[in-house]
Amino acid sequence: MSRNSVNPIAGNIQHIRERITLAAESCGRRPEEIILLAISKTFPREAITEALAAGIRQFGESRAQEAEAKIPHFAETAKPEWHLIGHLQSNKTRRAVELFDVIQSVDSAKLAARISQAALELGKTIPILLQVDLGDEETKFGVTPDEVRGIIEAISDMKGVRLDGLMTLPPYFENQEEARPFFYRLRELGEKLETERSGCLGKRHLSMGMSHDFEAAIREGATIVRVGTAIFGIR
């Protein structure tokens, strides 16, 4: 019996990594440039343990409340990197800064300031990404492209946070090629911002692409792809 038949999550991860490699090579990129962020929200700690055994080191959670039952469990052993990808409520800011290594879902200068204050109180510097709303969907959070420059300017004066790039969540399309214009727009926005103010996006991460469209995102420059269902199964 193969290891992957015992641990189906390992087989899923291997398959996804192969797809990442093919997508990267198809556009002249190196696969190692791309972080596979396993979205473990709603899945139990046992599933995370299996993903860790298969080599995953970055995990994403949507809610600080749920993460509280998971992150401390791994703090003394595997010590993976934890990303908050969901909307952060102001009253959960300090706990999120305590728990997470990266906060991807910053959608206002006010929230960035709260994170900054909490990080300074805890003696931390926390990387953040600015969530950009490119689909104009009422159910999703994020700043408009026109608001980005002003927020970056505000963040540049804050201590305890480091802006490392942009994140977006486009509308869902059955055909992933229909999502590519949204990924292109995020990459184009990032390039313009860096041209105008070199270094303003730190590591210049572009967090975009999920289980159904990560290959299209990679072809448009994604450096972080957020994959949950294709790793862990249907929620």
N, C-alpha and C positions, 0 to 999 in steps of 0.2 A: 504494500500500500504506500503510495507516495505521500510526502509531507503535505502537499497541497490538497489531497483528498481528506486529510485529517483536519487541516486548517484551510477552509475555503477562502477565507479572507486573504491568506497569503497568495493563493492563486489569482484572486482578483487584482491584488496589488501588482503582481508580476505582469499581468496582462495590461494594466494601465500604464506601467512603466514602459512597456514595449510600444504602446500607442504614443506615449509622450516622445519617445525616441524617434519614431517615424515622423511625427508631426514636426518636431524640431529640425530633423535633417532635411525635411522637404522644403524648408525655407532658409536653410543655411545656418541654423542655430545649433548650439551644443546642448544636449539634453540636461547636462549638469547645471545649466543656467536656470533651470526651472524647478521650483519647490513644489512638491506634491503635498498639499495640506489636506490631511484626512479629516473630514467633517464628521465628528463623532457625536454630535448633538442627538439626543434621544436614545443613543445606544449605550449598553451597560459597560462597566469597567472591563468585563471579560473580553469584549470585542476590541477594546483599546489594547489590552494585553496581547491579543493575537496580532494586531497590526504592528505593535512594537517588535514582536518576535520576527515579523517579516521585514523589518528595517525602517518603518515609518518613525520619524522623529518630530514631526510637527503636526499638531492637532488643532482643530477649530471647534469652538463651542459658541452657541448663540446667546446663552443666558448665564449670568453670574450665579444665579440661584442653583441651576443644575450643575454647573461646573464645581461648585463647592463640595459636592459629593464625589467628585472624580479627581480633581487636580491634586489635593493633598495626599491621596492614596499613592500617587506615583512620585511624590516629592523626594523621597529618600532612596529611590531605586533607579528607575530609568531616566527620570528628570527630562521628559520631552519638553519641547517648546509649545506653549499654549497661546493660541490667537483667539481673541474675541471678534466674532464676525457679525453678531447681531446688534440691534439697536441698544444703546446703553442709556438707561434711565439715570437721571441726575442723582437720585438717592442711592444708586448702586455704584457710583463712580469709585469711591475709595476701595470697596471690596474688589471691584474689577482690577484696579491697579495692584492690589495685593496678590491677586490670583494669577493674572495673565502676564505674559511676556511681551505681547504685541496687541495693540487695539486697532483693528482695521476699520472700524465703523464710526469714525469721527465725522460728524455732519454739521458742526458749527464751531465758531471760535469760542463760544461760551462753554461748550463741552470740552474743548481742548484746554481751556483755562482751568476747568475743574480737575481734569486729569493732571495738569501741571501742578496744581496745588497739592493734590493727594500724593503725587510722586515725590515732591519736595519734602513733604511731611514724613514719607517713608524712606527717604534717602535713596530714591531710585531715579533712573532716567529711562523712560519707556518709549519705545518706537511706536509711532502711530501712522496710519494711512488715512487719507481724506477720501470719504465716500462721495462719489460724484453720481448724481442722478441724470442719466442720459435718456431714460425712457419716459420720463414725465408720467410715472404711474403713481396714483394716489396712495397705494398700499405700500410703497417703498420709500425709504428715507434717503437722504443725500442732499448735497448742495448742487446748485445749478452751475454749469460751466462759467457763467458770468460772475458767480460769487467766489470762485476758487481763489483768484488773485488776492482779494482782500483778506480772506481767511489765512492764506499762506503768510501774508504780511504780518498779521496778528500773531500767528504761531511763532514766527521768527524771533520775537522778543520774549518768548516764554522759556523758562527753565524747567527741567524735569521731563520734557518731552522732546522727541526728535522726529520730525516729519520725514518719512522714508518712502513716500510714494502715494499712489492713487488706487482706489478700489471702485469697482462698479458691479451692478447686478442688472443686466439688461432684461427686457421682456423675454418670456419663454417662447421659443420657436421649435417646432418639431424638426425642421431642417436647420442644423446649426449654422449653415452658411448665411442664413438670414440674420444671425446675431453678429456677423463679422463687422458690419458698419458701426455698431456700437463699440466693439473692441478697437476698431481703427480710430474712432473719435477719441477714446481715452488715451491711446498711444500718441495721437497727434497733439492732444492737449498737453500731455506730459512733456513732449518734445518742445513745444512752444514755451512752456513755463521755464524749462531748463535753458532755453536760448535767451530768454529775457532776464533770467536771474540764475546763473550757473550755481548748482549745488543746492537749490531750494528744495529739491525732492530727495535729498540724502542718497539712499541706495537706489533710488529711481525704480522702486518696485511698481509693477502693474499687477494688481490682484484681480483677475477676471477669468471666467470660464469655470463651469461646473461639470457634473457627470455627463450631461447631454451635449455640451458644446466646448469642452476644454481644448480640443484639437484646433478648432477655429480660432480660439483665443491665443493659443501658442503661435499660430501663424501670423497673428497681429501683434505679437510682442509680449504676451503674458510672462511674468516671472514667477507668479504664484497661481496655481490652479487649485480650486476648492472642490474636492471630490468626496462625496459622502455615499450616495446610493450605490455607485459602481464599486465601492469597496465593501461596504457593510450590508448592503441589501436594502429592500424597501422598508421604509419606516412604517 
